[in-house]
Amino acid sequence: MAPNVAVAVAQRAADAAGGSLGALIARAAQGIGQKCPWELVTVAVPTAEARAATAWIVADAIMRDRTDTDSVAYNLWRAATLAEQKLDGGDRLLVLAYAGPVFEAAGRGNLAYQGHYGYIGEWLWYLLALEEPLQDGRSIEIIPSPGHTSTDSGGDGIVIHRVSGTTTTFVFRLWEMKKFTGADNKVTPTITKAFKQLSNKGAEYLGAMAWADKHLAPETRVFVSTLVSQWLKAEPTSHAGVSVAINAAATPARAFNTAHNHLPTHMHPGALQGRIVAIDDFESFANDVREYVWTAL
């Protein structure tokens, strides 16, 4: 099923917005004064072109990341996609090796397949985290992109910040991502489940993260080596977050107000953070991202 907006139109709208989500979204602080404040992220001007531009930015970022150093594969994919032409032969096989693990089942027209929904929710979190306004002398030191498949086990995301001007050099936040496409104002059980996962599995998620092959500065490596210990001790350097992608109609007036009951170990200031990403129809949006990725295949 083709997206409502052609890929070339979506790409031009994305370029007009500077190629990033910042000009297309609105971020609003919510739950001020709660133990777990949260952020509501929406498409700022909910037109078809703005929504399509957002989907294209996500699709392009996914393929740029998945092809990594293989610029030939990325350039083949992008050129064919924008021309709305199908790749064939060896070119198709090359691009398929990168796009297939997440999108092939859905790309074959299996509309019942939903494995890409959670993956795209993770990518929304990742791109939003990269563009998040930072305060208190913080800068992003490490933020791994989402895993290679939609079924990768372990924690969904982590951000390590460097903090300047303090005796604490680094802090981190472990994130769990969910999607919710249910009834209006019923997102709380999904949020609760995510915080319970962090409570029960947070140390395990951190222990499973591989850092040995990463090129880390010595002081960063020392910090990373103690992530599990920091979490288990609920040290002030360890934080938790939950991000949920939902349909805009299900946006709650209140959320995350009981989150602290489900991760009671982390009670220091700023320990908990929530985010809701509300898109008019999240599943349709995720399908558009899928179709943009699959246009050339």
C-alpha positions as CSV (number, residue, x, y, z in Angstrom):
1,M,0.0,0.0,0.0
2,A,1.6,3.3,-1.1
3,P,1.9,6.2,1.3
4,N,-0.6,9.1,0.8
5,V,2.3,11.4,-0.1
6,A,4.8,10.5,-2.8
7,V,8.3,10.0,-1.5
8,A,9.8,12.9,-3.6
9,V,7.2,15.3,-2.2
10,A,8.0,14.0,1.4
11,Q,11.7,14.5,0.8
12,R,11.3,18.1,-0.5
13,A,9.1,18.9,2.5
14,A,11.8,17.4,4.8
15,D,14.5,19.4,3.1
16,A,12.4,22.6,3.5
17,A,12.3,21.8,7.3
18,G,16.1,21.5,7.4
19,G,16.2,17.7,7.3
20,S,15.5,17.2,11.0
21,L,12.5,16.7,13.2
22,G,13.0,20.0,15.1
23,A,11.1,22.2,12.6
24,L,8.3,19.7,12.2
25,I,7.5,18.8,15.8
26,A,6.3,20.5,19.0
27,R,7.7,19.6,22.4
28,A,5.7,20.4,25.5
29,A,6.7,19.8,29.1
30,Q,4.1,18.0,31.1
31,G,3.7,16.7,34.7
32,I,5.7,19.5,36.2
33,G,6.2,18.7,39.9
34,Q,5.6,15.0,39.5
35,K,8.3,12.5,40.5
36,C,8.3,11.5,36.8
37,P,7.7,14.6,34.6
38,W,7.1,13.9,30.9
39,E,7.3,15.5,27.5
40,L,4.5,15.4,24.9
41,V,5.8,15.4,21.3
42,T,3.4,16.1,18.4
43,V,3.7,17.0,14.8
44,A,3.5,20.8,15.1
45,V,1.4,21.4,12.0
46,P,-0.5,18.1,11.3
47,T,-0.7,18.4,7.5
48,A,-0.2,15.5,5.2
49,E,3.1,16.9,3.9
50,A,4.5,17.6,7.4
51,R,3.6,14.0,8.5
52,A,5.1,12.6,5.3
53,A,8.3,14.7,5.8
54,T,8.5,13.3,9.3
55,A,8.2,9.7,8.0
56,W,10.8,10.4,5.3
57,I,13.3,11.8,7.8
58,V,12.9,8.6,9.9
59,A,13.1,6.3,6.9
60,D,16.2,8.1,5.6
61,A,17.9,8.0,9.0
62,I,17.2,4.3,9.4
63,M,18.8,3.4,6.0
64,R,21.7,5.7,6.5
65,D,22.4,4.0,9.8
66,R,21.8,0.5,8.7
67,T,24.1,0.8,5.6
68,D,26.7,2.4,7.9
69,T,30.0,2.6,6.0
70,D,28.5,1.1,2.8
71,S,27.9,4.4,1.1
72,V,27.3,2.5,-2.2
73,A,24.3,0.7,-0.8
74,Y,22.9,3.9,0.8
75,N,23.3,6.0,-2.4
76,L,21.7,3.2,-4.5
77,W,18.8,3.0,-2.2
78,R,18.2,6.8,-1.9
79,A,18.5,7.5,-5.6
80,A,16.2,4.7,-6.6
81,T,13.7,5.6,-3.8
82,L,13.5,9.2,-4.8
83,A,13.0,8.2,-8.5
84,E,10.5,5.6,-7.4
85,Q,12.3,3.0,-9.4
86,K,12.8,-0.6,-8.4
87,L,16.4,-1.9,-8.0
88,D,17.2,-5.3,-9.6
89,G,19.9,-7.9,-9.7
90,G,22.9,-7.3,-7.5
91,D,21.9,-3.8,-6.6
92,R,18.7,-5.0,-5.1
93,L,20.4,-7.8,-3.2
94,L,22.9,-5.4,-1.8
95,V,20.2,-3.0,-0.4
96,L,18.0,-5.9,0.6
97,A,20.7,-7.1,2.9
98,Y,20.3,-3.9,5.0
99,A,16.6,-3.3,4.7
100,G,15.4,-6.9,4.8
101,P,15.9,-7.8,8.5
102,V,13.3,-5.4,9.7
103,F,11.2,-4.6,6.6
104,E,11.1,-7.6,4.3
105,A,8.1,-9.3,5.8
106,A,6.0,-6.1,5.7
107,G,7.4,-5.1,2.3
108,R,6.0,-8.3,0.7
109,G,2.5,-6.9,1.3
110,N,1.8,-8.7,4.6
111,L,-0.3,-6.0,6.1
112,A,-0.8,-8.1,9.3
113,Y,2.9,-7.9,10.0
114,Q,3.6,-5.5,12.9
115,G,7.3,-6.1,13.7
116,H,8.3,-2.7,12.4
117,Y,6.0,-0.7,14.6
118,G,8.1,-1.0,17.8
119,Y,11.3,-0.5,15.8
120,I,10.1,2.8,14.3
121,G,9.0,3.9,17.8
122,E,12.6,3.3,18.9
123,W,13.8,5.4,16.0
124,L,11.5,8.2,16.9
125,W,12.9,8.1,20.4
126,Y,16.5,8.1,19.1
127,L,16.1,11.0,16.7
128,L,14.2,13.0,19.4
129,A,17.0,12.3,21.9
130,L,19.6,13.5,19.4
131,E,17.7,16.8,19.0
132,E,16.7,17.2,22.6
133,P,17.5,20.7,24.1
134,L,20.2,20.1,26.7
135,Q,20.7,22.1,29.9
136,D,22.9,22.0,33.0
137,G,26.1,21.8,31.0
138,R,25.1,18.5,29.5
139,S,26.2,17.1,26.1
140,I,25.6,13.7,24.6
141,E,28.7,11.4,25.1
142,I,27.1,8.1,23.9
143,I,23.8,7.3,22.3
144,P,23.7,4.0,20.4
145,S,21.2,3.8,17.5
146,P,18.5,1.2,17.8
147,G,19.4,-2.5,17.2
148,H,19.6,-4.2,13.9
149,T,16.3,-6.1,14.1
150,S,12.9,-5.4,15.6
151,T,13.4,-8.4,17.9
152,D,16.7,-7.6,19.5
153,S,16.6,-8.4,23.2
154,G,17.8,-6.2,26.0
155,G,17.3,-2.6,26.8
156,D,15.8,-0.4,24.1
157,G,18.0,2.6,24.6
158,I,20.6,4.4,26.7
159,V,21.9,8.0,26.7
160,I,25.2,8.9,28.5
161,H,25.6,12.6,29.1
162,R,28.8,14.4,29.9
163,V,28.2,17.1,32.5
164,S,30.6,20.0,32.6
165,G,31.2,22.2,35.6
166,T,30.5,19.6,38.2
167,T,32.3,16.9,40.1
168,T,30.1,14.3,38.3
169,T,31.6,13.9,34.8
170,F,28.9,11.6,33.4
171,V,25.2,10.5,34.0
172,F,23.1,8.0,32.1
173,R,19.5,7.2,31.5
174,L,18.3,3.8,30.5
175,W,15.2,3.9,28.3
176,E,12.3,1.5,27.6
177,M,10.2,2.1,24.5
178,K,6.6,1.0,23.9
179,K,3.8,1.6,21.3
180,F,0.2,2.0,22.3
181,T,-2.7,2.1,19.8
182,G,-5.5,1.3,22.2
183,A,-8.4,3.3,23.6
184,D,-8.3,7.0,24.6
185,N,-6.5,7.8,27.9
186,K,-5.7,4.1,28.6
187,V,-1.9,4.3,28.2
188,T,-1.1,4.0,31.9
189,P,-0.9,0.2,31.9
190,T,1.6,0.4,29.1
191,I,3.7,2.9,31.0
192,T,3.5,0.8,34.1
193,K,4.6,-2.3,32.2
194,A,7.7,-0.5,30.9
195,F,8.7,0.8,34.3
196,K,8.3,-2.7,35.8
197,Q,10.5,-4.0,33.1
198,L,13.2,-1.5,34.0
199,S,12.8,-2.4,37.7
200,N,13.1,-6.1,37.1
201,K,15.5,-6.2,34.1
202,G,17.4,-2.9,34.2
203,A,20.6,-4.3,35.5
204,E,20.3,-7.2,33.1
205,Y,19.8,-4.9,30.2
206,L,22.8,-2.8,31.1
207,G,24.9,-6.0,31.6
208,A,24.1,-7.2,28.1
209,M,25.3,-4.0,26.4
210,A,28.5,-4.6,24.6
211,W,31.2,-1.9,25.0
212,A,34.4,-3.8,24.6
213,D,34.7,-3.0,20.8
214,K,33.7,0.6,21.2
215,H,36.4,3.3,20.8
216,L,35.8,5.1,24.2
217,A,38.0,7.7,25.9
218,P,39.6,6.2,29.1
219,E,37.4,8.2,31.5
220,T,34.3,7.2,29.5
221,R,35.3,3.5,29.6
222,V,35.7,3.7,33.4
223,F,32.2,5.2,33.7
224,V,30.7,2.6,31.4
225,S,32.3,-0.2,33.3
226,T,30.2,0.6,36.4
227,L,26.8,1.1,34.8
228,V,25.3,-2.0,36.3
229,S,26.7,-1.2,39.8
230,Q,25.4,2.4,39.5
231,W,21.9,1.1,38.6
232,L,21.8,-1.5,41.4
233,K,22.8,1.1,43.9
234,A,20.4,3.7,42.4
235,E,23.2,6.2,42.4
236,P,22.4,9.8,41.4
237,T,24.2,9.2,38.1
238,S,21.7,6.5,37.1
239,H,18.3,7.5,35.6
240,A,15.4,5.8,33.9
241,G,13.0,6.8,31.1
242,V,10.0,5.4,29.2
243,S,8.9,6.6,25.8
244,V,5.5,5.6,24.3
245,A,4.4,6.2,20.7
246,I,0.6,6.5,20.4
247,N,-2.2,7.7,18.3
248,A,-2.9,11.4,18.9
249,A,-6.5,10.6,19.8
250,A,-5.3,8.6,22.8
251,T,-3.1,11.4,24.2
252,P,-3.8,11.6,28.0
253,A,-4.3,14.7,30.0
254,R,-2.3,13.1,32.8
255,A,0.4,10.4,32.6
256,F,3.5,9.0,34.4
257,N,2.1,10.2,37.8
258,T,2.4,6.7,39.3
259,A,5.6,5.7,37.6
260,H,7.7,6.1,40.8
261,N,5.6,3.3,42.3
262,H,7.0,0.8,39.8
263,L,10.7,1.8,40.0
264,P,10.9,2.7,43.7
265,T,14.7,2.3,43.9
266,H,15.3,5.5,41.8
267,M,14.0,8.4,43.9
268,H,16.7,11.0,43.5
269,P,15.8,14.3,41.7
270,G,15.5,13.8,37.9
271,A,15.7,10.0,38.2
272,L,12.6,9.4,36.1
273,Q,11.5,10.8,32.8
274,G,8.6,10.1,30.5
275,R,7.9,10.9,26.9
276,I,4.8,10.4,24.7
277,V,5.1,10.8,21.0
278,A,1.6,11.4,19.6
279,I,1.0,11.0,15.8
280,D,-2.5,11.1,14.3
281,D,-2.4,7.4,13.4
282,F,0.9,5.8,14.6
283,E,0.4,2.5,12.7
284,S,-0.3,4.3,9.5
285,F,2.7,6.5,10.0
286,A,4.9,3.4,10.7
287,N,3.6,1.9,7.5
288,D,4.5,5.0,5.6
289,V,8.1,4.8,6.9
290,R,8.1,1.1,5.9
291,E,6.9,1.9,2.4
292,Y,9.4,4.7,1.9
293,V,12.2,2.3,2.8
294,W,10.7,-0.4,0.5
295,T,10.0,1.8,-2.5
296,A,13.2,0.7,-4.3
297,L,12.7,-3.0,-3.4
